[in-house]
Amino acid sequence: MLNLFQHQVVAQVLAGHELTLYTDIIPDTLINGICHSSAYYETYSIDNSLEIKSFCSTSPGGTDEYTYITPLQPNVYIRSGRIDSVYNNFGAYWMIACVAKPLYYGDTINSSDAEWKSITQYLVKVYSASGSSQSITDWADTSDKYIGINYQTTTGNIYGWIRLNWSNGALVKDYSFETNQTGINILEANIFTLYPNPATTTLTIQSTPNSYRDNSPQTTVTIYNAQGQVVSYTLSRGECVSLSAGKGCVLDISPFPTGLYYLHLQSEEGTATKKFEIIK
């Protein structure tokens, strides 16, 4: 009898090729640890699965700057590239860092020689203090690169990628996974409407009937401007926190200047993003 598992051919998953689940980050989000005299960092999270963080700190003694990606769940693995180790003379210890494998468009994510680790992995690290230094610049140029991701489930491996560009901080652009079993669920755009669009002083969020499986999921509303910065708003009428099916809320956007904006809605069931315009 033919053993299907022995003769099974694993389909190649290619970096940059759109998979079953695709999310375009609009606008592209810059995660940049701007150096100050005190420590400073910025973070970008992909659902509850992964976190990309940039950090920078300067002092008279030196500089510590890095960008890394961390799995937030034990079944999330990142494709590993190499180990970088440098001896710190001042502290008398080895500085050891795992570096994520930089993939380019069309590279095979799930190649037979791929090494996967469920630990923090660096994209860039520049450290210089007290006569010791470490320089990891595998991702530091102007070309787009892809992080290979592997969700190891009880039924098999689920692969995906995250695209970013690290020329002056990590510019996160988009990501894609084979299925929504990763825990990242992108809701259909038609689960809610925004009106009026263009808007002037108020913006209504209206959920469509039967838009949620849950009767009243906890909901978070975030608004970004065209530069990717979070902008504050005030609630004019209704309740956005529990945006049940067929209900809505009204936001006061009168302080916002003319321009394009993005409203990001997140609940326990997933996320959705819509663009709107303000004209004064």
Secondary structure, DSSP 8 states (H G I E B T S, - for coil): ---TTTT------BTTS--SEEEEEEEEEEE-----SS-EEEEEEETTTEEEEEEEEEETTEEEEEEEEEESSTTEEEEEEEEEEEEETTTTEEEEEEEE--B-TT-BTT-TT-EEESS-EEEEEEEEETTEEEEE-TTBSSS-EEEEEEEEETTEEEEEEEEEEESSSEEEEEEEESSGGGS--B--GGGEEEESSSBSSEEEEEE-TT--SSSS-BEEEEEEETTS-EE--EEEEE-SSB--TT-EEEEE-TTS-SEEEEEEEEETTEEEEEEEEE--
